[in-house]
Amino acid sequence: MKSLIFTPALIILLLAGCSSDKAGQDLYQSSEIGQAKRILPCTVVSAREVRIRDKQAGDTGESLGFIVGALSTAQNNDNPAVRVLGGLAGGAVGRAASDKLRERKGVEYTVLLASGEERQLVQDIAENEALLQPGEACRLQVSGNLNRVLPARQYPKAVQRPEKVRIEE
């Protein structure tokens, strides 16, 4: 009977752990194709690794943990207080496990724009992606409310102004 209780919980936790990482500097969502974005030159003021957790990540784990904890203590004890305590302990363990499985690596950048404005934002970072370092030139990609800090290493220091096309009639 115990294996029947733990099997669904184990399957759900394993599936949650298989979810893919979000976009890093080199990964775009298909909905971004063809959308123009404004690019603002900037300099990294600070960068630090952070953990990003999905909103309501632990709710499922907490509920599942409560049920498993209450059922497993009910098999060994008829006291309702023990079942509630078992459920509460199971809920706490389930939330902690679910939270940990739904966390991902991120970076908090503070950048100084060429205009003198300072901005801070958190973004996803891929597993082997290097953080930009303080003092390093970067580009702030702006699209509506979404921003992303991108490296500027590949950009030239100067470019020629594009030629204008004259239309003759």
N, C-alpha and C positions, 0 to 999 in steps of 0.2 A: 504494500500500500504506500509506503514512504516513497518508493521510486516513482510511483504515479504522480505524487504531489510535486516532487522536485524536478521531474522531466520538463513540464511546461516552463517552469521558472528558468531552468538552465537554457532551454532553447531560446527564450526571449532575451536573456542576458547575452548569449552568444551572438544572436542576430544584431543586437544593439552595438556590440563591439566591432562588427564587420562594416559599419557605416563608413563611407569614404570621407577623407578630409575635404575641407572647403578650399576655395581658390587661394593660391599663393600669388607670387608676382608673375608667374608664367602661365597661369591657368585662368581662362575666361569661361563664363557661362554662355551657352548657345544664344540666350536672349540678348547678349551684348554685341553680337555680330552686326556690323553696319551702323552702330550707334557712335556718333562723333562725341568725343570727350575733350574737355578743355584741359590743357597741360600748363601748369604753373611751375617755373623753376624755383627750387628751394634748396636749403641746406639742412642736414640732419643736426638737431641740437642734442637729442638723446634717443636711445633705443634700448628697450629692455624686453626680455621674454616674459610673456604672461600666459595664463591658461584661460581658454574661452570655454564656457559651458552653455549648452543650449538652454533656452528658457524652458522651465518645467521639466528638466531632464530627469529628476529623481522621482516624479510623481508616480510613474508606472512601477518603478522598482519598489517604492515605499508601499504601494497598495499590494503588490504581489508578495513582498516580504511579510507584510502584516498577515495576509491569508495563510501563507506557508507556516509562519511562526505560530499562529493560533491553532491551525490544524495539527501541527506536529506536537504541540504541548497538550492538545485535547486527547491524543491517543494514549498518553501516559498519565493523565490527571483529570479528574472530574471537577476540580475546583475552578469556577469561572474566573476568579482573580488571577489564577496561574495562566489561564488561556489568554486573558487580556495582556498580561505581562509578556507572555510569549509572542503575542501579536505585535506589541509595541517594540520589543527587541528585534523581531523579524523585520518590522517596518523600518527601523533605524538602519539595520544592516542592508536591507534592500535599497534604501535611498542612497546610502554611501556607495554601494557597488554601482548603481545606475548613474550617479553623478560622475564617478570616476571613469566609467565607460563612455560617457557622453562629453568628456572634456577633450579639448584639442589644443595644440600648440598655437600660440599667437605672438604678436609683437605689438608693443605700444611705442609709436613714434611721436616725437615732438619735432616739428620742422619750422624753420624760419623762411617765410616767403621773400622773394625779391622786394616786395612792397613794404617789408618790415613787419607784416602780420605773422604772429606765431600760431600754429595749429597743432593740436594733439589728436591722434586717432589710433584706434586698435584695428589690426587687420590679421587675417589668417596668414600663416606662413607654412610652406611645405616642409616636410621632414628634413631634407638636406639643404634647405635654402639658407644662405648666409645673411645675417642681419647687416643692414647698412650701419656704418659707424659714425659717431659724432664728427662733424666737420666735413663729411662726405657730401658731394653734390647729389641732388636727387630731383625728381619731378613729381609733383602732386597731380594726380589724374583726378579730375573733378567731373562728375556726371550726376546732375541733380543733387540729391542728398548724400550720394555715395562718393567716397574719396578713397584713393589708394596711393601709397607712396611707392614709387618705382625708382630703381637705380638709374643714374645718368651717365654711367661709365661709357656706354656705347655711343653717346651723343658727341658730335664734334663741338669744339670750343667756338667755332664761327662757321657761318654758312653764307653763301651769296644770296642776295635778294632774288627771288624768282622773276623771270622776265614776264612782262605783261604782254598779252596778245592784243594787238590792235585790230579792230574789226573795221574792214573797209566796205563801203557801200558802192 
